[in-house]
Amino acid sequence: MIRREFLQTAVAMSAAAQVPARPNVILILADDLGWKDLGFMGAATRTPNLDRLAAEGVKFGQMHACPLCSPTRAALLTGRHPIRFGLGYTVVRPWSTYGLPVGERTMANAFAEAGYETAIIGKWHLGHSNVRQLPRSRGFGHFYGHLNGAIDYFTHLRDGGLDWQRNGVGVREEGYTTELLAAEAERWLRARNRAKPFFLYLPFNAPHAPLQAPAQYLERYASIADEKRRAYCAMVDCLDVAVGKVLEAARGAGPTIVVFVSDNGGPRGSGADNGPLRAGKATVFEGGIKVPAILHAPHLLKAGDYKPMASVMDLLPTLAEAAGIPVGTGKALDGVSHWGALTAGGGVGPRKSLFSSVQDARGPRQHAFREGPWKLVSIESVPAQEMLFHLEEDPYEKTDRLAAAPTVAERLRKQMKEWVALQPPGEANFAGVAHPGYVVPKDYAKVAVE
């Protein structure tokens, strides 16, 4: 006869085996979200789920992304600045053959090799012409969503071609993308292997253009006269509801770290609100790179504000340290871990400088280099423009200090040039329009070659 004490121990051990020792991680990325477009940032938009996440978590006051979609995604997933591998200036377009180089390891690789179940549900935008560029070749066990940006939210088409798939197979289904992505995340969370921790990367395409939203959300903002702003707010509202559903599905999964961040500043011409920050998306001014960000881990961190400068490049080493897993890359990271500073309650952070770059298809190259409070901006226009700001005294970049602090400008200029020189030869194709002869594929899931 089995002794009662032995039976109780066996049951306890069995139960413990079902609970991952390491924390789960959910990384949520919004697309083109403005600095002031969430309720807790002062917006009138309804975002109760993200507001609650912010109230219970750590709010980053100085999180920075790249000025455009693809560069930020590359920086976030690799912990390295995308200028190192040719993605520092522009996005991957539907007719592009380039993408995240296969020699770069991703956050998903690190978590998968540490025993995590991994998935990406949402927008990839890091290459689609070769199978080695695709998510399931980059550490993700499951992929549902789209490869390009700017797809239609209801038809799931990009330029007339289907860009909606599940694990390499095109999917034609009805529904609004934000709601479909949330539903897939709920399914995946409930069907996952509960003996393993999970890493879920959830890059929504909202509220990126085209400005489309379900009727019931548009009705909530009928009082807003500007059509673009009304649609934009409706999209953010729907995004918040989707986040709430995913978090509810993850309830009971054990300790879970949740990160929410935007991929760049909001495009003001498309209804976004960056508040008092200068400019917006596709610029190196604060309105283009300073983004709302939350790290929710109440079992590990006290709620509050985190004021030190940070970058999306820092999320890989920070989350890896929080989860107790090796980063596992042979290449030097540009990202630094903030976990020690976060657990110590903030104060002084590890990031001392930050380089930014962008070239919009219709404009000149822009660069910025920040060291402490000082930020140098360089625009390769004709004539060239150069500006120096002191962000602690002038966070909205209104006063040019270039003439007053030439020594500081020269120091930052030298370091900026060192970063610019990292751009590899054989630059990515900057064509803003498709080349002659390009044919839109009927199904982007079938584009990639071996």
C-alpha positions in Angstrom: 0.0 0.0 0.0 1.4 3.4 -1.0 2.2 5.6 2.0 0.1 8.8 2.2 3.2 11.0 2.6 4.7 9.5 -0.5 1.5 10.1 -2.5 1.3 13.7 -1.3 4.9 14.3 -2.4 4.3 12.7 -5.8 1.3 14.9 -6.4 3.2 18.0 -5.4 6.1 17.1 -7.7 3.6 16.4 -10.5 1.9 19.8 -10.0 5.3 21.6 -9.9 6.3 20.0 -13.2 3.3 21.7 -14.8 4.4 25.1 -13.8 7.5 26.5 -15.7 10.3 27.6 -13.4 11.1 30.4 -15.7 8.8 33.3 -16.4 6.7 33.4 -19.6 7.2 36.5 -21.8 4.7 38.3 -23.9 6.2 41.1 -26.1 3.5 43.3 -27.6 4.4 45.8 -30.3 2.1 48.5 -31.6 2.6 50.0 -35.0 2.8 53.8 -35.5 1.4 54.5 -32.0 1.9 58.2 -31.0 3.5 59.3 -27.8 0.2 60.6 -26.4 -2.2 58.1 -27.8 -2.9 56.0 -24.7 -5.2 56.9 -21.8 -2.4 56.8 -19.2 -0.4 59.2 -21.4 -3.2 61.8 -21.4 -5.2 60.7 -24.5 -9.0 60.7 -24.6 -8.8 57.3 -26.3 -10.3 54.5 -24.3 -7.4 52.2 -23.3 -8.4 50.6 -20.0 -6.4 47.4 -20.4 -3.2 49.2 -21.3 -3.9 51.8 -18.6 -4.2 49.0 -16.0 -1.0 47.4 -17.3 0.8 50.7 -16.9 -0.6 51.2 -13.4 0.6 47.8 -12.2 3.9 47.9 -14.1 6.9 50.0 -14.9 6.4 52.9 -17.3 9.5 53.9 -19.3 9.8 57.7 -19.7 12.6 57.5 -22.2 12.1 54.5 -24.4 13.4 54.9 -27.9 12.8 53.0 -31.1 14.0 53.5 -34.7 12.0 56.0 -36.8 10.5 53.3 -39.1 9.0 49.8 -38.8 11.6 47.3 -40.2 14.6 48.9 -38.4 12.9 48.8 -35.1 11.9 45.2 -35.5 15.4 44.3 -36.4 16.8 46.2 -33.4 14.3 44.7 -31.0 14.8 41.1 -32.0 18.6 41.1 -32.3 19.7 43.6 -29.7 21.9 45.2 -32.3 21.6 48.4 -34.2 20.2 47.7 -37.7 22.8 50.0 -39.4 25.3 47.2 -38.8 23.5 44.9 -41.3 22.0 47.4 -43.8 18.6 47.9 -42.3 19.2 51.2 -40.5 17.5 53.5 -43.0 14.4 52.1 -44.5 11.8 49.4 -44.5 11.5 46.1 -46.3 9.0 46.8 -49.2 6.9 44.2 -51.0 9.2 44.2 -54.0 12.4 44.0 -51.8 14.6 40.9 -51.7 16.6 42.0 -48.7 15.7 41.4 -45.0 17.2 40.6 -41.7 20.4 38.8 -42.5 20.4 35.1 -41.7 23.6 35.4 -39.7 21.8 37.5 -37.1 20.3 35.7 -34.1 16.9 36.7 -32.7 15.3 36.9 -29.3 13.2 33.9 -30.4 16.4 31.9 -31.0 17.5 32.7 -27.4 14.2 31.7 -25.8 13.7 28.6 -28.0 17.2 27.3 -27.2 16.4 27.8 -23.5 13.4 25.5 -23.7 10.7 28.0 -24.4 7.8 27.4 -26.8 7.8 30.4 -29.2 5.4 32.1 -31.5 5.0 35.3 -33.5 1.4 36.4 -34.2 1.3 39.6 -36.2 3.4 41.6 -38.6 6.9 40.4 -39.6 8.3 43.0 -42.0 11.8 41.6 -41.9 12.1 39.8 -45.3 10.0 37.4 -47.3 11.8 36.5 -50.5 13.7 33.5 -49.0 12.6 30.8 -46.6 15.6 31.5 -44.4 14.3 35.1 -43.8 10.9 33.9 -42.5 9.9 33.7 -38.9 10.0 29.9 -38.6 13.6 30.0 -39.7 14.4 32.6 -37.0 13.5 30.8 -33.8 9.7 31.0 -33.9 7.8 27.7 -33.7 4.5 29.2 -34.9 3.7 32.1 -37.2 0.3 33.6 -38.0 -0.1 37.0 -39.6 1.4 38.9 -42.4 4.9 39.6 -44.0 4.5 43.2 -45.2 3.3 46.4 -43.8 0.2 48.4 -44.7 -2.1 45.5 -45.5 -5.9 46.0 -45.7 -7.4 45.3 -42.3 -10.5 43.5 -43.7 -9.4 41.9 -46.9 -5.8 41.2 -45.7 -4.4 42.2 -49.1 -1.3 44.2 -49.9 -1.6 45.8 -53.3 -4.1 43.2 -54.3 -2.1 40.2 -53.2 -3.1 38.1 -50.1 -0.7 38.7 -47.2 -2.2 36.5 -44.5 -0.9 33.1 -43.5 -0.5 30.5 -40.9 2.9 28.7 -40.9 3.6 29.2 -44.6 0.1 28.6 -45.9 -2.0 31.5 -47.1 -5.3 31.9 -45.2 -8.4 33.5 -46.7 -10.8 34.4 -43.8 -13.1 37.1 -42.8 -12.3 39.4 -40.0 -10.5 42.6 -38.8 -6.8 41.9 -38.4 -6.5 43.2 -34.9 -9.3 40.9 -33.7 -8.0 37.9 -35.7 -4.5 38.3 -34.2 -5.9 38.4 -30.7 -8.1 35.3 -31.3 -5.1 33.4 -32.7 -3.0 34.4 -29.6 -5.8 33.2 -27.4 -5.9 29.8 -29.2 -2.2 29.4 -29.1 -2.0 30.2 -25.4 -4.7 27.7 -24.6 -3.2 24.9 -26.8 0.4 25.4 -25.9 2.6 22.8 -24.1 2.0 23.7 -20.5 5.1 21.9 -19.3 7.2 24.6 -21.0 7.4 28.3 -20.5 6.5 30.4 -23.5 7.7 33.4 -25.5 4.9 35.1 -27.5 5.8 38.0 -29.8 2.7 39.9 -30.7 3.4 42.7 -33.2 0.0 44.2 -34.1 -0.3 46.2 -37.3 -2.6 48.7 -35.6 -2.8 51.6 -35.7 -0.7 51.8 -38.9 -2.4 53.0 -42.1 -4.7 52.2 -43.9 -7.0 53.9 -41.3 -9.7 51.3 -41.0 -11.7 50.2 -38.0 -14.9 48.2 -37.2 -18.1 50.3 -37.2 -18.7 49.8 -33.5 -15.4 51.4 -32.6 -15.8 54.3 -35.0 -19.2 55.0 -33.4 -17.4 55.6 -30.1 -15.5 58.5 -31.5 -18.3 60.1 -33.6 -17.7 63.4 -31.8 -14.3 63.8 -33.4 -14.6 65.9 -36.5 -11.3 64.9 -38.1 -11.9 61.7 -40.0 -8.3 60.5 -39.7 -8.1 61.1 -36.0 -11.5 59.5 -35.5 -10.4 56.3 -37.3 -7.0 56.3 -35.6 -8.6 56.5 -32.1 -11.0 53.7 -33.0 -8.1 51.5 -34.1 -6.2 52.2 -30.8 -9.4 51.4 -28.8 -9.8 48.1 -30.7 -6.1 47.3 -30.1 -6.6 47.8 -26.4 -9.5 45.4 -26.3 -7.4 42.9 -28.2 -4.6 43.2 -25.7 -7.1 42.7 -22.8 -8.3 39.4 -24.4 -4.7 38.1 -24.8 -3.8 38.9 -21.2 -7.0 37.3 -20.0 -6.1 34.1 -22.0 -2.6 34.1 -20.3 -4.1 34.4 -16.8 -3.2 31.3 -14.8 -0.1 30.5 -16.9 2.3 31.3 -14.1 4.6 34.3 -13.7 4.5 36.2 -16.9 6.5 39.3 -18.0 4.5 41.5 -20.4 6.2 44.2 -22.5 4.2 46.8 -24.5 6.0 49.2 -26.8 5.5 51.1 -30.1 7.7 50.6 -33.1 8.2 54.3 -33.8 6.7 57.7 -33.2 3.3 58.4 -34.5 2.7 59.8 -38.1 0.9 63.1 -37.4 -0.5 63.1 -41.0 -2.3 59.9 -40.2 -4.1 61.0 -37.1 -1.4 60.2 -34.4 -0.7 62.5 -31.5 2.9 62.9 -30.2 1.9 65.6 -27.8 4.6 68.3 -27.4 7.3 66.2 -28.9 8.9 67.5 -32.1 7.9 66.0 -35.5 7.0 62.3 -35.8 7.5 59.1 -37.7 10.4 58.9 -40.2 12.4 61.6 -38.4 15.2 61.4 -35.8 13.5 64.0 -33.6 12.0 62.9 -30.4 8.5 62.6 -32.0 9.9 60.0 -34.3 11.8 57.9 -31.9 10.4 58.4 -28.4 7.7 55.8 -27.7 5.4 54.7 -24.9 6.6 51.5 -23.2 5.5 49.4 -20.3 7.2 46.4 -18.5 4.6 44.5 -16.4 6.1 42.0 -14.0 4.4 42.6 -10.6 5.8 39.4 -9.2 9.3 40.8 -9.8 9.2 44.6 -10.0 7.4 47.4 -8.1 5.1 49.6 -10.2 6.4 53.0 -11.0 8.2 55.2 -13.5 11.6 54.4 -15.0 13.3 57.5 -16.1 16.7 56.5 -17.6 17.3 56.5 -21.3 16.5 53.1 -23.0 16.2 51.6 -26.4 14.3 48.7 -28.0 17.7 47.2 -28.5 17.9 46.8 -24.7 14.8 44.5 -24.5 16.7 41.4 -25.6 19.4 41.5 -22.9 16.9 42.8 -20.3 14.4 40.1 -20.8 17.1 37.4 -21.1 18.5 38.5 -17.7 15.0 38.6 -16.2 14.3 35.1 -17.5 17.7 33.8 -16.4 18.6 32.6 -20.0 21.7 33.3 -22.0 21.5 35.7 -24.9 23.4 33.1 -26.9 24.9 35.3 -29.6 28.5 35.4 -30.7 28.1 39.0 -31.9 28.5 42.0 -29.6 25.2 43.5 -28.7 24.4 47.2 -28.8 21.6 46.7 -26.3 22.3 46.7 -22.6 20.3 45.1 -19.8 18.3 47.4 -17.6 17.2 44.5 -15.3 19.6 45.5 -12.5 18.5 49.1 -12.6 14.9 48.1 -12.7 15.1 45.8 -9.7 17.0 48.5 -7.9 14.2 50.9 -8.4 15.5 53.0 -11.3 17.8 55.9 -10.8 20.9 55.6 -13.0 20.5 53.4 -16.1 23.1 51.6 -18.1 22.5 53.3 -21.5 24.7 56.3 -21.9 24.3 57.1 -25.7 22.0 56.4 -28.6 22.4 56.6 -32.4 19.4 57.1 -34.7 19.2 57.0 -38.5 16.5 57.1 -41.2 16.0 57.9 -44.9 12.4 58.3 -46.0 11.9 57.3 -49.6 11.2 60.9 -50.5 13.6 62.8 -48.3 17.3 63.1 -47.2 19.1 60.9 -44.8 18.9 61.9 -41.1 21.1 61.0 -38.2 21.1 61.8 -34.5 23.5 61.0 -31.8 22.7 61.4 -28.1 25.1 61.3 -25.2 23.5 62.0 -21.8 21.2 65.0 -22.2 23.0 66.3 -25.4 21.6 65.3 -28.8 23.1 66.3 -32.2 20.8 66.1 -35.2 22.2 66.1 -38.8 20.0 66.2 -41.9 21.7 65.7 -45.3 19.5 68.2 -47.1 20.6 70.9 -49.5 21.9 72.9 -47.7 22.7 70.5 -44.9 21.2 71.1 -41.4 22.8 70.5 -38.0 21.2 71.1 -34.6 22.2 70.5 -31.0 19.7 70.1 -28.2 19.9 69.7 -24.4 17.0 67.3 -23.7 16.9 67.7 -20.0 16.3 71.5 -20.3 14.6 71.3 -23.7 12.8 68.0 -24.1 10.8 69.3 -27.1 13.8 70.3 -29.1 12.9 74.0 -29.5 16.3 75.6 -28.8 19.3 75.0 -31.0 22.5 75.1 -28.9 24.9 74.5 -31.7 26.6 77.9 -31.6 26.7 78.0 -27.8 28.3 74.5 -27.3 30.7 73.8 -30.3 32.9 71.5 -28.2 30.0 69.3 -27.3 28.8 69.3 -30.9 32.2 68.2 -32.2 32.4 65.4 -29.7 29.0 64.1 -30.7 29.7 64.6 -34.4 32.8 62.4 -34.2 30.8 59.6 -32.6 27.9 60.0 -35.0 30.3 59.5 -37.9 31.7 56.3 -36.4 28.2 54.9 -36.4 27.4 56.0 -39.9 30.5 54.3 -41.1 29.1 51.0 -39.9 26.7 50.9 -42.8 27.9 47.9 -44.9 28.7 48.1 -48.6 26.1 47.1 -51.0 23.3 49.2 -49.6 19.7 48.0 -49.5 17.5 49.1 -52.3 15.8 52.4 -51.3 13.3 52.4 -54.2 10.1 53.8 -52.9 8.2 52.4 -55.8 8.3 49.0 -57.4 10.8 48.5 -60.2 9.5 48.0 -63.8 8.3 44.4 -64.4 7.4 43.8 -60.7 4.2 41.7 -60.4 2.2 41.6 -57.2 2.0 38.0 -56.0 -1.4 36.5 -55.6 -0.3 35.0 -52.3 2.8 36.3 -50.4 3.0 33.0 -48.5 4.2 31.4 -51.8 6.8 34.0 -52.6 9.8 32.7 -50.6 12.2 30.5 -52.4 14.5 27.9 -50.9 
